[in-house]
């Protein structure tokens, strides 16, 4: 559908911007459908979906922006490291099913669920591009009767051009489960017509699917849409499996995949850090390289600069973020082209450094002497405002799937329907995949778990930049301190006191909270 570029918000958070191909952008019906689907996708919020942050569907080059996930797709991970072990595959299936619950709950059918549309992150699988395939169905490229989507992961009714319902996504989930555990689709590979024929008329090959997942996968791949389980039923069928096949090393993914995710996150951080402009020559261009999962470029080299998507009025955060594309080009840092529908072979070189304007010659007079008195009418320099006074709230018990907000006085836990990384400033959840975790609104806020030796204070919270939006309870024992910074500029220091005891009728964390209103700006 287009190319995907890496950019960042003014606050430094990486985002992915997908720019639609020109031949699609010129199709009026595609634009109409694209606008509808993007608006619907913006309503999708859940812990296992990648949120759509903003979009411009009216400009000469339509685009939409999402949060960036520094992890490989399921397709990349299996191709590189082999099929997932059963304990990881069960968690992937459960997370994707929960993502489908959120997608269908917003009135959207994904239509193109496949391994390359599932990204693997530290805290679970993330489903992307939900509903966008429907827009392509309306273009002149598909009006001849060809249905948009990927043949190897279509449902029978979808392949035959029949009415598409949420059940097509469940069929695709079954196919993704087979690919994740076996490294191949359940109906084999080959030409599209041959694969589609087998999907419609033959039974899937489940002989190598691990026993714990075989029955569930078989139900998802039922030819009759009415015989397939709903995403909610898939989640419930996965729950006992999650306990029966715990991850051996604490992470939901194998160590090699976790290491790759960490490497990508570090690489993206370095690529999206703005470097000061100078008069020196730009660094030598790096040779073209692949999507984020490829090795980091050689020292001094940068990937190509993304074109600036058209700006949209009224969206200050994304307008500023898109403006960063230009700023990065000026100072000589390119943007990493992410894996998309296009090849990486046509990537160009990064932008050039522009020399900064020189200051006045040191030999010229300064216009005054050091001991010159302040003239009449001149005012002395104002003192900077003092740091805000801390507000302390002790013993706040935050139950499962509840959040608090730093601007409330006193902060009171409220239930979240979307999840603790999509609402509120600090929340607690008994997560399906990762167990107990704490989170903050991933689109607006940041949180940092302080390390041993770091003193919990306003100054520390201003300076630490190991940003995340979720922290497992296993990493934050009683006594741990967490800095939270909100989009509005408030800073909170959360101190974990204890967790609910075993056998408690409710699951909760008790914390002390110190809030500095407006504390993000130094006094």
Steps between C-alpha positions, in 0.01 A plus 500: 500500500790735555832570663555526872743750652638547847460844655464629853284737700651823638536317831720238337255211479538300177198466272438320171351697210350308208470697176253363243623412151418760229289260290273441800497865602364598157197271538200692638322192633816384676528839673140479619546152640844584639355793692225280647738223598758730658229668707380159613856385573555807719228362731685172552681500834638194671818359652574286192425746222720781370302825535442730204618840625406728211435506126449725200259344253440816294849612399675417172681214678266338754674361808433368845729482803516235770707431806829335408571147624875420505457133432495261204183377338398144575596416142852644547546334838403153377711537185803603708467294817267217403148416626392618844512252787155402616510720813569809285253398228217465754568852624516635146164343412340628821632853444390510135155375602472778757608748233221372275255559785602867507494528119158339461369698798570819305299370205806413291588175322873463442472307168877457465623336820826321418844447660643821351217699663586371847795673667678345797574731793631453852149495644317292240395481135374819335254487209534771235322618181154396621220585257719684251476216245130583454592832342703320233197284419336807349778600261505451125775245565259267678161576342550217252395258774834443669477538877770695679696299751764231509378176334690264731320648805150558361186328624300290251212749482746786454678319216166437326398866526216436744392720791788571736429478875724497809522122457751546214747638755457192720577276201809711435595465868497123459726532198735731690513248786610226260764725346630601844544138614594331171663771291258454210133575421248218565396477135852494364678736266512551124301704252211706634229311304629167630510620861153655476361174357639303794361753749151467351491125428761316709580449866802667665814307590520517880726199548790705637298740716584439870234299677391777743405725207373245247132485599475878539665554163271246334191681631627833370550345154145368465364557147166618642540849652229422757702205631804710587548630856481871569820683602368510859456122494853458365634706792313281749622182330856631530483582872556145631776451243681808630532334841591160360786627281675781696797674338824349635697826511243754618453667161214406271742464207820298456819678607627550144185690404509711817862590422402606149221721633741667745749559217235659279378724780855624562558556128177696460588717799831594339342563159227727635729715714537842339865597459601866516563670166858598428715624215685171472439261215220245541592145595558266207181330382443143606433236237131416465378253756176335592218560735533542876620152581796524271839564665572855608676711234875561524616777729447840342244384243131572495200359315306710248285799579127453479294746296296738707135390508247780450416685819152500644345794680401459862733212586783680675682196632519315169552817300803568714612139468474513123696822507778307668543314170621827350705593806679168496587544134651841568730377774618204300318206655281284283195303593488125497264363236302225668389178341196568286358412163801635314853372454796663668713498185385845392601674819692822447756680707438705810475878509794737519614706793429871477758727658374715783509879476824649628491742790655849504876530451684493831708801386196726475399712799230349714300820526565558870739442789476242776466764772230697323210579735147393420332786315172668592194289428697178478379218722712251687478140376206317655561213735387161363188358665553270794448127468144391590435375850457121521157356578521172691231230495563185702354152488308507170380149411461466123298188402530292183412700184481831687690826444567823686566848362761735639279808468231357732507613863499250653570244226223239495522170306260476206423193291651494151322332212786549254792391718759661725725598209216685326339696783616681811841599633573195717312173489516139614388192309509121517602467135405195293856434380733675742316463829505791744625825351485876544451736209435853379326645194745404226397777258530786750723407793829336594612297799844396624588236760777647715809289551680427825694808600263746331322722750131555441472877457372765261850554363548128436162463330584793273832351397438126449405402145468120506142543382244223490125478543473170691698338781445140618436464871785249510737787416355732765502335844384687811717808542547552125456856372351599164505844336195595293492808275171603340431682177372792708840539670419346838754267663416223742726280711331166571639290786379140510402401854361150447282275287181318595571184702438153365136403544375858499157538335641789296830561323660839568818697563537752781717803426608833641484787252685832492380747235666816369239687293672654200830358623623393157619857439797595720442787737 
